[in-house]
Amino acid sequence: MHGPLRYITVTAPDGEIIGYAWGSADDTGWIHRAASSTDAFRAGIDWFGRIRDAHRRGLTPAGVLELFSHEPGVGPVTEAPDMAALEELARIVTPADDRRLVDQLVPAGHPAWTWLAEAYDALTDADREVAWDGDGTPDDGDRADRTDREAAHRAAADGGAAGGGAAGGEPSGDGTVRTPVPGPAPVYSEQVQRVLRALQDLGAVTEEYRWMGHPLPEVPSSGRLSPADAVRAATALVCGERFHPGLVGDALHSGLLDAVVLSLRAWHAESAADGVSSAPCGRAEDGSGRQAPAVPVPVPRAAGGAPRPPQAPVRCRYCGGSPAVDVSFRAHRGLLVLLGFRRMDGPMCRMCGLGVHRALTTHTLCWGWWSPLSLVLFGPLTLVRNLLAVRRVARLAEPGPGLLGRRFDPGLPVHRRPRAYVALIPLVWVVGLIVVAVCAGG
């Protein structure tokens, strides 16, 4: 897509950037940040659904961005020269991204480090020669060569789970799952398999790295990778082998697997010497020596059974002010057989709630009567529901300072807005015709 764009930056409560919602002259979309965590990626899917639904409800792309820019954790609307610039922004890898991958590794004293060292040191030249089981070999015309496998790895759709994507197949461009084509399979020696198992046991193969759609890390001239790049390469090799058989064999010949193991061992030796543990907070080892999954730690009650501290006050979705209440306001438009509906919901303070109520109710009074269904059902129902909702807002105290920008201006009351009486014009005209007809008939 060419031409300037506008976008908003969406951030998680912990400060991690989830992704970017963009809007052009006539369309909206979402770009995931390539190095985001698994939780952020899932949150990005939800955000994409919200952006798409708001656009389908009739909001312009600029209106969609303006609407969501007032939510907590969302930055202001920003200009971008083109889509390429926004995609480049989404490819930035931060130190926090690297640290998150390194945090997946087990502590320095875990036996998996010993298992990896023993398995790697026992590798021989014979172990690096990969045999093939089936009707062919990697040199046959029936199999892609090493370059083709790496290209296929780069072309894999982004967003697959690090545990191997969808079970039994590979996501394709149209969202379906493509099952790997049966054919000759590599037969790795027991020592190579021990190395791969050790990499998994020490946490170097993790779902926190979405390996699909990312190229394999290049082996630097020094032969050493950063710890985070070693985790990325280990995850891509072990998981990618399921869809591109022979990927591990290629890594044995190119030196990538050696770089992964040696880099992790060097980092482990430095960490052990410095007394630094790679175990993230809140995780411990279970009885088997493996790392137990993180679980939320309950907050104890105060001595004497005192209640927990009060929760944070509910804040307005649009301005961030408090107090606020969760309400929904609606608008309806009917034109013969064409019906339109609009809804704005979320916690609202008194000022924003009154502003939204008056705007949508005035719109309904003006346009909500020009269809038979609108006249007898949807128009009156919309007005009644708005009336019930505004009573909850009107009971709130005046809000404090907004945290997300300026709040909606309530403006004039509905009964003082000329548009609220537009529907009376044809009604007066019809009544006038009836009166004239009755008088003429008399």
Kinemage of the C-alpha trace (Angstrom):
@kinemage 1
@onewidth
@group {chain A} dominant
@subgroup {mainchain}
@vectorlist {calphas} color= white
{ca met a 1} P 0.000 0.000 0.000
{ca his a 2} L 1.413 3.335 -1.077
{ca gly a 3} L 0.744 6.790 0.300
{ca pro a 4} L 0.721 8.250 3.808
{ca leu a 5} L -0.971 6.442 6.670
{ca arg a 6} L -2.080 7.267 10.179
{ca tyr a 7} L -1.570 4.810 13.011
{ca ile a 8} L -1.848 4.333 16.764
{ca thr a 9} L 0.537 2.383 18.993
{ca val a 10} L -1.107 -0.142 21.327
{ca thr a 11} L 0.782 -1.012 24.518
{ca ala a 12} L 0.179 -3.749 27.090
{ca pro a 13} L -0.165 -2.906 30.813
{ca asp a 14} L 3.437 -4.034 31.387
{ca gly a 15} L 4.724 -1.545 28.809
{ca glu a 16} L 5.303 -3.976 25.931
{ca ile a 17} L 4.187 -2.686 22.535
{ca ile a 18} L 1.536 -5.063 21.189
{ca gly a 19} L 1.293 -3.693 17.659
{ca tyr a 20} L 0.034 -0.899 15.459
{ca ala a 21} L -3.460 -0.140 14.161
{ca trp a 22} L -3.380 1.820 10.918
{ca gly a 23} L -5.855 3.659 8.762
{ca ser a 24} L -5.642 4.874 5.177
{ca ala a 25} L -8.140 6.896 3.206
{ca asp a 26} L -10.569 3.980 2.921
{ca asp a 27} L -9.302 1.021 4.938
{ca thr a 28} L -8.010 -0.045 8.343
{ca gly a 29} L -5.695 -2.817 9.471
{ca trp a 30} L -3.369 -4.148 12.123
{ca ile a 31} L 0.362 -4.933 12.160
{ca his a 32} L 1.747 -7.265 14.816
{ca arg a 33} L 5.133 -6.407 16.239
{ca ala a 34} L 7.377 -9.194 15.007
{ca ala a 35} L 9.247 -9.744 18.285
{ca ser a 36} L 6.267 -9.446 20.630
{ca ser a 37} L 5.494 -12.050 23.266
{ca thr a 38} L 2.885 -14.766 22.859
{ca asp a 39} L 0.463 -12.942 25.150
{ca ala a 40} L 0.935 -9.714 23.200
{ca phe a 41} L 0.330 -11.543 19.927
{ca arg a 42} L -2.957 -12.937 21.235
{ca ala a 43} L -3.952 -9.502 22.485
{ca gly a 44} L -3.135 -8.144 19.026
{ca ile a 45} L -5.595 -10.591 17.472
{ca asp a 46} L -8.320 -9.224 19.755
{ca trp a 47} L -7.350 -5.669 18.854
{ca phe a 48} L -7.532 -6.455 15.151
{ca gly a 49} L -11.073 -7.763 15.640
{ca arg a 50} L -12.104 -4.591 17.442
{ca ile a 51} L -10.576 -2.361 14.761
{ca arg a 52} L -12.276 -4.319 11.991
{ca asp a 53} L -15.680 -4.333 13.725
{ca ala a 54} L -15.567 -0.586 14.336
{ca his a 55} L -14.826 0.017 10.652
{ca arg a 56} L -17.633 -2.322 9.567
{ca arg a 57} L -20.096 -0.453 11.771
{ca gly a 58} L -19.623 2.590 9.578
{ca leu a 59} L -16.816 4.562 11.211
{ca thr a 60} L -14.275 6.047 8.825
{ca pro a 61} L -10.647 4.906 9.219
{ca ala a 62} L -9.816 8.264 10.790
{ca gly a 63} L -12.782 7.887 13.132
{ca val a 64} L -11.690 4.385 14.157
{ca leu a 65} L -8.210 5.579 15.097
{ca glu a 66} L -9.565 8.602 16.928
{ca leu a 67} L -12.009 6.416 18.870
{ca phe a 68} L -9.406 3.922 20.065
{ca ser a 69} L -6.692 6.523 20.659
{ca his a 70} L -8.536 7.522 23.849
{ca glu a 71} L -8.279 4.053 25.417
{ca pro a 72} L -5.751 3.275 28.166
{ca gly a 73} L -2.416 2.116 26.784
{ca val a 74} L -3.012 3.567 23.307
{ca gly a 75} L -0.861 6.355 21.924
{ca pro a 76} L -1.994 9.370 19.907
{ca val a 77} L -2.733 9.227 16.198
{ca thr a 78} L 0.585 9.537 14.327
{ca glu a 79} L 1.511 10.022 10.672
{ca ala a 80} L 3.597 7.504 8.694
{ca pro a 81} L 4.913 8.121 5.158
{ca asp a 82} L 3.843 4.690 3.893
{ca met a 83} L 3.187 1.091 4.890
{ca ala a 84} L 6.849 0.151 4.473
{ca ala a 85} L 7.828 2.607 7.203
{ca leu a 86} L 5.243 1.142 9.571
{ca glu a 87} L 6.355 -2.423 8.817
{ca glu a 88} L 9.947 -1.415 9.501
{ca leu a 89} L 8.836 0.018 12.843
{ca ala a 90} L 7.123 -3.274 13.683
{ca arg a 91} L 10.358 -5.207 13.014
{ca ile a 92} L 12.345 -3.416 15.722
{ca val a 93} L 13.670 -5.793 18.396
{ca thr a 94} L 14.137 -4.264 21.834
{ca pro a 95} L 16.426 -5.386 24.682
{ca ala a 96} L 13.280 -6.416 26.565
{ca asp a 97} L 12.460 -8.837 23.724
{ca asp a 98} L 15.897 -10.432 24.035
{ca arg a 99} L 15.611 -10.639 27.805
{ca arg a 100} L 12.225 -12.327 27.583
{ca leu a 101} L 13.726 -15.131 25.483
{ca val a 102} L 16.751 -15.518 27.752
{ca asp a 103} L 14.405 -15.720 30.744
{ca gln a 104} L 12.994 -18.946 29.284
{ca leu a 105} L 16.297 -20.727 29.993
{ca val a 106} L 16.553 -22.862 33.113
{ca pro a 107} L 18.756 -21.772 36.050
{ca ala a 108} L 22.509 -22.245 35.900
{ca gly a 109} L 22.424 -25.235 38.238
{ca his a 110} L 19.876 -27.195 36.224
{ca pro a 111} L 21.154 -30.609 34.994
{ca ala a 112} L 19.985 -29.832 31.444
{ca trp a 113} L 23.154 -27.764 30.972
{ca thr a 114} L 25.230 -30.849 31.764
{ca trp a 115} L 23.106 -32.964 29.429
{ca leu a 116} L 23.719 -30.495 26.604
{ca ala a 117} L 27.478 -30.389 27.197
{ca glu a 118} L 27.811 -34.179 27.339
{ca ala a 119} L 25.670 -34.736 24.239
{ca tyr a 120} L 27.483 -32.110 22.175
{ca asp a 121} L 30.982 -33.173 23.223
{ca ala a 122} L 30.145 -36.751 22.218
{ca leu a 123} L 29.270 -35.782 18.622
{ca thr a 124} L 31.497 -37.355 15.976
{ca asp a 125} L 31.962 -36.748 12.265
{ca ala a 126} L 29.782 -39.787 11.615
{ca asp a 127} L 26.949 -38.174 13.595
{ca arg a 128} L 27.103 -35.149 11.280
{ca glu a 129} L 26.531 -37.299 8.198
{ca val a 130} L 22.747 -37.513 7.947
{ca ala a 131} L 21.185 -40.581 6.365
{ca trp a 132} L 17.794 -40.487 4.660
{ca asp a 133} L 15.015 -43.003 5.119
{ca gly a 134} L 12.730 -43.475 2.110
{ca asp a 135} L 12.842 -43.662 -1.631
{ca gly a 136} L 15.410 -40.937 -2.128
{ca thr a 137} L 18.191 -38.854 -0.728
{ca pro a 138} L 18.671 -35.118 -0.448
{ca asp a 139} L 20.599 -35.237 -3.713
{ca asp a 140} L 17.655 -36.672 -5.662
{ca gly a 141} L 15.503 -34.434 -7.870
{ca asp a 142} L 12.475 -35.365 -5.736
{ca arg a 143} L 13.787 -33.316 -2.790
{ca ala a 144} L 14.403 -29.599 -2.421
{ca asp a 145} L 17.991 -28.658 -1.781
{ca arg a 146} L 19.271 -26.818 1.252
{ca thr a 147} L 18.566 -23.382 -0.209
{ca asp a 148} L 14.970 -24.339 -0.990
{ca arg a 149} L 14.404 -25.494 2.589
{ca glu a 150} L 15.723 -22.236 3.982
{ca ala a 151} L 13.558 -20.268 1.551
{ca ala a 152} L 10.514 -22.300 2.564
{ca his a 153} L 11.310 -21.579 6.186
{ca arg a 154} L 11.415 -17.835 5.516
{ca ala a 155} L 8.119 -18.000 3.625
{ca ala a 156} L 6.231 -19.719 6.445
{ca ala a 157} L 3.332 -17.614 7.655
{ca asp a 158} L 4.050 -15.463 10.691
{ca gly a 159} L 2.187 -16.225 13.897
{ca gly a 160} L 2.621 -20.003 14.106
{ca ala a 161} L 3.041 -21.408 17.577
{ca ala a 162} L 6.610 -22.220 18.540
{ca gly a 163} L 5.485 -25.664 19.552
{ca gly a 164} L 5.233 -26.564 15.881
{ca gly a 165} L 2.360 -24.435 14.640
{ca ala a 166} L -0.934 -26.184 14.090
{ca ala a 167} L -0.745 -29.817 14.971
{ca gly a 168} L -0.017 -31.953 11.960
{ca gly a 169} L 0.322 -29.179 9.400
{ca glu a 170} L 1.688 -25.810 8.397
{ca pro a 171} L -0.446 -22.637 8.118
{ca ser a 172} L -0.631 -21.423 4.537
{ca gly a 173} L -1.297 -17.968 3.198
{ca asp a 174} L -5.074 -18.458 3.044
{ca gly a 175} L -5.301 -19.537 6.683
{ca thr a 176} L -5.712 -23.250 5.960
{ca val a 177} L -3.353 -25.893 7.322
{ca arg a 178} L -0.994 -27.587 4.898
{ca thr a 179} L 0.150 -31.048 5.917
{ca pro a 180} L 3.811 -31.808 5.215
{ca val a 181} L 4.182 -33.885 2.063
{ca pro a 182} L 5.255 -37.462 2.831
{ca gly a 183} L 8.664 -38.325 1.469
{ca pro a 184} L 12.187 -39.262 2.449
{ca ala a 185} L 12.943 -38.298 6.036
{ca pro a 186} L 16.333 -37.611 7.625
{ca val a 187} L 17.594 -40.137 10.161
{ca tyr a 188} L 19.627 -38.389 12.842
{ca ser a 189} L 21.982 -40.281 15.113
{ca glu a 190} L 21.209 -40.791 18.790
{ca gln a 191} L 23.818 -38.184 19.745
{ca val a 192} L 22.209 -35.522 17.542
{ca gln a 193} L 18.818 -36.339 19.031
{ca arg a 194} L 20.312 -36.018 22.519
{ca val a 195} L 21.522 -32.521 21.659
{ca leu a 196} L 18.073 -31.539 20.397
{ca arg a 197} L 16.369 -32.964 23.497
{ca ala a 198} L 18.800 -31.110 25.749
{ca leu a 199} L 18.025 -27.842 23.973
{ca gln a 200} L 14.355 -28.402 24.703
{ca asp a 201} L 15.009 -29.391 28.316
{ca leu a 202} L 16.964 -26.222 29.085
{ca gly a 203} L 14.268 -23.969 27.592
{ca ala a 204} L 15.998 -22.923 24.365
{ca val a 205} L 12.958 -24.117 22.391
{ca thr a 206} L 10.137 -21.846 23.486
{ca glu a 207} L 6.740 -20.700 22.279
{ca glu a 208} L 7.712 -17.141 23.230
{ca tyr a 209} L 9.483 -16.944 19.862
{ca arg a 210} L 7.119 -17.067 16.885
{ca trp a 211} L 9.599 -18.686 14.553
{ca met a 212} L 7.445 -18.823 11.424
{ca gly a 213} L 8.083 -15.973 9.048
{ca his a 214} L 11.532 -15.166 10.439
{ca pro a 215} L 14.781 -16.105 8.674
{ca leu a 216} L 17.255 -18.288 10.483
{ca pro a 217} L 19.913 -16.227 12.275
{ca glu a 218} L 23.161 -15.945 10.341
{ca val a 219} L 26.306 -17.382 11.899
{ca pro a 220} L 28.641 -14.426 12.570
{ca ser a 221} L 32.316 -14.572 11.693
{ca ser a 222} L 33.134 -15.104 15.368
{ca gly a 223} L 30.959 -18.212 15.392
{ca arg a 224} L 29.052 -17.001 18.448
{ca leu a 225} L 25.463 -15.815 18.679
{ca ser a 226} L 23.902 -13.679 21.350
{ca pro a 227} L 21.932 -15.744 23.907
{ca ala a 228} L 18.620 -14.464 22.517
{ca asp a 229} L 19.618 -15.280 18.919
{ca ala a 230} L 20.719 -18.733 20.061
{ca val a 231} L 17.237 -19.303 21.514
{ca arg a 232} L 15.672 -18.054 18.279
{ca ala a 233} L 17.809 -20.373 16.174
{ca ala a 234} L 17.203 -23.387 18.438
{ca thr a 235} L 13.442 -22.838 18.346
{ca ala a 236} L 13.414 -22.404 14.568
{ca leu a 237} L 15.539 -25.514 13.972
{ca val a 238} L 13.670 -27.894 16.275
{ca cys a 239} L 10.194 -26.690 15.304
{ca gly a 240} L 10.995 -26.091 11.643
{ca glu a 241} L 12.290 -29.641 11.225
{ca arg a 242} L 8.690 -30.876 11.473
{ca phe a 243} L 7.706 -28.990 8.328
{ca his a 244} L 11.010 -28.838 6.444
{ca pro a 245} L 12.798 -32.161 7.028
{ca gly a 246} L 16.552 -31.786 6.831
{ca leu a 247} L 16.742 -28.349 8.437
{ca val a 248} L 18.750 -29.694 11.378
{ca gly a 249} L 21.046 -31.557 8.987
{ca asp a 250} L 21.699 -28.334 7.108
{ca ala a 251} L 22.514 -26.644 10.426
{ca leu a 252} L 25.020 -29.406 11.216
{ca his a 253} L 26.856 -28.716 7.953
{ca ser a 254} L 26.617 -24.902 8.035
{ca gly a 255} L 27.767 -24.633 11.646
{ca leu a 256} L 24.532 -23.042 12.888
{ca leu a 257} L 23.815 -25.831 15.381
{ca asp a 258} L 27.387 -25.599 16.677
{ca ala a 259} L 27.003 -21.831 17.078
{ca val a 260} L 23.761 -22.322 19.020
{ca val a 261} L 25.237 -24.829 21.462
{ca leu a 262} L 28.577 -23.075 21.945
{ca ser a 263} L 26.901 -19.694 22.427
{ca leu a 264} L 24.519 -21.050 25.050
{ca arg a 265} L 27.314 -22.859 26.868
{ca ala a 266} L 29.491 -19.742 26.875
{ca trp a 267} L 26.637 -17.638 28.222
{ca his a 268} L 25.898 -20.284 30.865
{ca ala a 269} L 29.539 -20.326 31.973
{ca glu a 270} L 29.584 -16.541 32.315
{ca ser a 271} L 26.276 -16.532 34.193
{ca ala a 272} L 27.450 -19.256 36.562
{ca ala a 273} L 30.698 -17.380 37.222
{ca asp a 274} L 28.801 -14.167 37.942
{ca gly a 275} L 26.210 -15.953 40.071
{ca val a 276} L 23.350 -14.790 37.816
{ca ser a 277} L 20.359 -17.081 37.473
{ca ser a 278} L 18.300 -17.024 34.298
{ca ala a 279} L 15.161 -18.175 36.078
{ca pro a 280} L 12.420 -15.556 35.826
{ca cys a 281} L 10.638 -14.365 38.908
{ca gly a 282} L 7.721 -16.443 40.040
{ca arg a 283} L 8.961 -19.707 38.472
{ca ala a 284} L 10.397 -22.674 40.294
{ca glu a 285} L 11.444 -26.218 39.575
{ca asp a 286} L 9.162 -29.134 40.259
{ca gly a 287} L 10.258 -32.494 41.563
{ca ser a 288} L 11.457 -33.692 38.164
{ca gly a 289} L 14.039 -30.918 37.877
{ca arg a 290} L 12.084 -29.155 35.154
{ca gln a 291} L 10.844 -25.635 35.441
{ca ala a 292} L 7.293 -25.379 36.664
{ca pro a 293} L 4.996 -22.975 34.819
{ca ala a 294} L 4.447 -19.557 36.241
{ca val a 295} L 1.399 -19.329 38.464
{ca pro a 296} L -0.151 -16.276 40.012
{ca val a 297} L 0.855 -15.778 43.638
{ca pro a 298} L -2.157 -14.947 45.819
{ca val a 299} L -1.910 -11.756 47.836
{ca pro a 300} L -2.360 -12.637 51.519
{ca arg a 301} L -4.917 -10.882 53.626
{ca ala a 302} L -3.743 -8.528 56.317
{ca ala a 303} L -3.386 -9.745 59.882
{ca gly a 304} L -6.670 -10.165 61.704
{ca gly a 305} L -8.622 -10.890 58.521
{ca ala a 306} L -8.581 -7.297 57.320
{ca pro a 307} L -10.055 -6.816 53.857
{ca arg a 308} L -7.896 -6.362 50.779
{ca pro a 309} L -7.060 -2.852 49.615
{ca pro a 310} L -9.831 -1.299 47.516
{ca gln a 311} L -9.646 -1.767 43.774
{ca ala a 312} L -8.676 1.075 41.491
{ca pro a 313} L -11.623 3.280 40.517
{ca val a 314} L -13.342 2.694 37.197
{ca arg a 315} L -12.167 5.296 34.704
{ca cys a 316} L -13.864 6.710 31.644
{ca arg a 317} L -12.941 4.959 28.426
{ca tyr a 318} L -12.734 8.217 26.501
{ca cys a 319} L -11.104 10.746 28.847
{ca gly a 320} L -9.755 8.633 31.724
{ca gly a 321} L -11.734 10.579 34.331
{ca ser a 322} L -13.340 9.081 37.420
{ca pro a 323} L -15.936 8.205 38.658
{ca ala a 324} L -17.394 6.330 35.696
{ca val a 325} L -20.039 3.700 35.070
{ca asp a 326} L -20.306 1.004 32.397
{ca val a 327} L -23.134 2.013 30.034
{ca ser a 328} L -24.061 1.798 26.345
{ca phe a 329} L -25.718 4.403 24.148
{ca arg a 330} L -27.251 3.712 20.753
{ca ala a 331} L -28.358 5.521 17.618
{ca his a 332} L -30.703 4.350 14.866
{ca arg a 333} L -31.360 5.499 11.331
{ca gly a 334} L -34.152 4.192 9.131
{ca leu a 335} L -34.760 4.995 5.478
{ca leu a 336} L -37.535 2.904 3.943
{ca val a 337} L -35.967 -0.588 3.911
{ca leu a 338} L -32.458 0.557 4.865
{ca leu a 339} L -31.705 0.368 8.584
{ca gly a 340} L -28.575 1.567 10.368
{ca phe a 341} L -27.453 1.026 13.952
{ca arg a 342} L -24.619 2.531 15.962
{ca arg a 343} L -23.430 1.854 19.493
{ca met a 344} L -20.870 3.412 21.816
{ca asp a 345} L -20.174 1.585 25.048
{ca gly a 346} L -17.651 1.326 27.838
{ca pro a 347} L -17.186 3.055 31.163
{ca met a 348} L -18.141 6.731 30.857
{ca cys a 349} L -17.913 9.656 33.227
{ca arg a 350} L -20.782 12.092 33.674
{ca met a 351} L -19.536 14.583 31.078
{ca cys a 352} L -18.668 12.066 28.344
{ca gly a 353} L -21.836 10.069 29.008
{ca leu a 354} L -24.071 13.123 28.649
{ca gly a 355} L -22.229 14.171 25.493
{ca val a 356} L -22.590 10.756 23.850
{ca his a 357} L -26.242 10.429 24.947
{ca arg a 358} L -27.253 13.813 23.570
{ca ala a 359} L -25.446 13.293 20.253
{ca leu a 360} L -26.832 9.804 19.569
{ca thr a 361} L -30.338 10.578 20.829
{ca thr a 362} L -30.533 13.695 18.643
{ca his a 363} L -29.383 11.627 15.668
{ca thr a 364} L -32.129 9.076 16.349
{ca leu a 365} L -34.818 11.751 16.725
{ca cys a 366} L -33.770 13.195 13.375
{ca trp a 367} L -33.273 10.017 11.324
{ca gly a 368} L -34.933 7.200 13.243
{ca trp a 369} L -38.492 7.476 11.875
{ca trp a 370} L -38.234 7.134 8.097
{ca ser a 371} L -38.975 3.403 7.914
{ca pro a 372} L -42.069 1.472 9.056
{ca leu a 373} L -39.972 -0.732 11.346
{ca ser a 374} L -38.106 2.285 12.644
{ca leu a 375} L -41.329 4.145 13.371
{ca val a 376} L -43.001 1.403 15.388
{ca leu a 377} L -40.039 -0.515 16.859
{ca phe a 378} L -36.405 0.487 16.502
{ca gly a 379} L -36.763 4.236 16.959
{ca pro a 380} L -38.793 4.143 20.200
{ca leu a 381} L -36.736 1.221 21.560
{ca thr a 382} L -33.477 3.109 20.991
{ca leu a 383} L -34.795 6.213 22.749
{ca val a 384} L -36.022 4.225 25.756
{ca arg a 385} L -32.715 2.373 26.164
{ca asn a 386} L -30.771 5.630 25.964
{ca leu a 387} L -33.080 7.182 28.554
{ca leu a 388} L -32.454 4.319 30.983
{ca ala a 389} L -28.683 4.516 30.424
{ca val a 390} L -28.428 8.276 30.887
{ca arg a 391} L -30.099 8.017 34.284
{ca arg a 392} L -27.120 5.991 35.524
{ca val a 393} L -24.702 8.571 34.152
{ca ala a 394} L -26.631 11.521 35.572
{ca arg a 395} L -26.296 10.116 39.098
{ca leu a 396} L -22.480 10.329 38.940
{ca ala a 397} L -20.501 13.128 40.531
{ca glu a 398} L -18.516 15.542 38.402
{ca pro a 399} L -15.412 13.731 37.085
{ca gly a 400} L -11.884 14.526 38.105
{ca pro a 401} L -9.131 15.513 35.664
{ca gly a 402} L -8.936 13.362 32.532
{ca leu a 403} L -5.870 11.213 31.940
{ca leu a 404} L -6.320 10.473 28.233
{ca gly a 405} L -7.079 13.878 26.752
{ca arg a 406} L -10.060 16.155 26.420
{ca arg a 407} L -13.499 14.752 27.207
{ca phe a 408} L -16.717 15.022 25.216
{ca asp a 409} L -18.576 18.319 25.462
{ca pro a 410} L -22.209 17.644 26.509
{ca gly a 411} L -23.377 20.706 24.588
{ca leu a 412} L -27.009 21.770 24.551
{ca pro a 413} L -29.730 19.505 25.979
{ca val a 414} L -31.618 17.430 23.428
{ca his a 415} L -34.794 19.536 23.612
{ca arg a 416} L -32.806 22.652 22.663
{ca arg a 417} L -31.273 21.164 19.506
{ca pro a 418} L -33.102 21.973 16.237
{ca arg a 419} L -32.220 18.596 14.682
{ca ala a 420} L -34.305 16.852 17.319
{ca tyr a 421} L -37.444 18.350 15.761
{ca val a 422} L -36.777 17.552 12.100
{ca ala a 423} L -39.153 14.578 12.247
{ca leu a 424} L -41.985 16.914 13.265
{ca ile a 425} L -41.927 18.667 9.875
{ca pro a 426} L -43.559 15.823 7.881
{ca leu a 427} L -45.789 15.050 10.857
{ca val a 428} L -47.105 18.632 10.915
{ca trp a 429} L -47.515 18.484 7.149
{ca val a 430} L -49.570 15.273 7.333
{ca val a 431} L -51.693 16.632 10.179
{ca gly a 432} L -52.240 19.824 8.187
{ca leu a 433} L -53.438 17.843 5.178
{ca ile a 434} L -55.861 15.916 7.376
{ca val a 435} L -57.219 19.110 8.915
{ca val a 436} L -57.634 20.713 5.490
{ca ala a 437} L -59.389 17.616 4.170
{ca val a 438} L -61.747 17.481 7.145
{ca cys a 439} L -62.561 21.170 6.887
{ca ala a 440} L -63.126 20.916 3.136
{ca gly a 441} L -65.354 17.895 3.579
{ca gly a 442} L -67.344 19.741 6.276
